[in-house]
């Protein structure tokens, strides 16, 4: 490239529904394959166990990689695999908090 731009490779394609966010606070690129593997497979189990133990109304946190950069998403207890464009209405959250055992 001659204009000084950095070639970051192909754009990130979300591996599933939900809101994926670039996580530069923990990994700023150039992450090793070993760290990527550990984070991809270890994070979900660790967060799921921690959330359940602390009563956090979320299923887990997912991490996936694109061009050496980490992207994460928080999976809610309900509707985690459906695409979302906005937060659920307050009445739905109140109803779920009374009906769903983990809420």
Phi, psi and omega in degrees: 000140184253349184267007179086358179285150179268131178278112181262008179079198182294153180292157178292131175246121183302131181279001180185180180292169178103179181261112178266137181234138175293128183251089178270353181287333181250324182225117183258026180100163180070025182287142182286154178302325179295315179296320179298315181296314180298317181291320182297316186262339182269329186296314185299315179294317181297314180292321179300315179294316181294316180298316180296317181294327183263359179073026179281127184281063176213151181283305181190183174240133178252146175230132175225164189238144174215119179055037178082002180253142181273137173236135183232160175211146176266127180261119178288167178294326185239133175072030185294328184263006176265142176298142179232142177242345180204166179292152178292155179296151184302321181296326179292319178295317179297318179295314179298323181295339178265336185257326184275125185299330182278344176285000000 
